[in-house]
Amino acid sequence: MQTRRRAPHSLHLAEELYTFVYLHYLYSPYYQTLCDSDSLPSSLYPQRTSSSLSLSHSKELASMAETKKLPVQIFKSEDLLADSLAKYVADLSNKFTSERGAFTVCLSGGSMIDYLRKLPEPPYVDSLEWSKWQVFWLDERVVPKTDPESNYKLALDGLLSKVPIPPANVYAINDTLSAEGAADDYESRLRELVKNGVITLSPTSGFPKFDLILLGMGPDGHVASLFPGHPLVHEKKRWVAFLTDSPKLPPERITLTFPVINSCAYAAFAVTGKEEADAVHSVLGKPENPVKLPAALVHPKGGELIWFLDEDAASKL
Ligand SMILES: O=C1O[C@H](COP(=O)(O)O)[C@@H](O)[C@H](O)[C@H]1O
């Protein structure tokens, strides 16, 4: 399918968003970097707070900002979050496909695919260079690809079947193998793709450097298939690990490890709902908390992290 470029998406989306932008973010070097960048238009990152941001709330956010230094956007509805997330992903797709002719993206399962629901719609469906996307999974359940629990199936049904990404660029796990075999196989394939130059290697960490990692977070603070208290949280060598005792069903899974997650160029969380509010508070709002949930361990070194939240998820901040 022929792809065509459109004029940059208009600013009206950002204008209309009911978005609280944490005050620290406006002045942080990270924010300035993004705003100064040609490739990531500042329309995505409004330079002013919403008029509906109350003074007390803004003070609270500002003091949180002092300690956390994380960019967080809070949306009035999940639909507005989906609008902004689609634009964020599209901007990065344009950046990486024009800069190096490929865009390596790691998808999560769970709600993430639903939050990406605007991508297979105009203007993105026929303006992005889908043929240059290379799609991976941050984690996968070791079940047949046709199983409703499969993260691959979720993505196929919700996104991949609706956009022209070549099937050869979609790296699903080998579902005929055991969890251990599937993790080994996935890691070998990633190593091959690093050798071929499809995935870049972080010169600092020596781990693969994906262009974008899209993360969900469970109510327990887990990310990918890295669960609180599980030894895999501390894995330092493997690129891809397996577990057979996931506290969330199904028990057999494979997952990228923290060294890989923290080597990426861009990482984005999308989290909604009251059920997640405690974990969001623990990660973003409680810097004194010595017990770090897995989500709090996501800090791309040399990369950039952003959180997309709805008001329910942010309600305890
Ligand atoms: O089991 C999983 O859960 C997390 C979080 O899912 P969510 O529905 O609460 O967003 C997900 O990110 C992960 O990929 C999945 O395997």
The ligand as an ORCA input file, in Angstrom:
! r2SCAN-3c Opt
* xyz 0 1
  O      -0.789     -9.342     32.093
  C      -0.519     -8.256     31.624
  O      -0.864     -7.129     32.309
  C      -0.271     -5.861     32.050
  C      -1.236     -4.795     32.544
  O      -2.468     -4.977     31.882
  P      -3.636     -3.917     31.999
  O      -4.814     -4.553     31.340
  O      -3.852     -3.686     33.464
  O      -3.209     -2.690     31.268
  C       0.072     -5.703     30.583
  O       0.768     -4.494     30.391
  C       0.884     -6.905     30.146
  O       1.325     -6.763     28.816
  C       0.014     -8.114     30.255
  O       0.647     -9.312     29.826
*
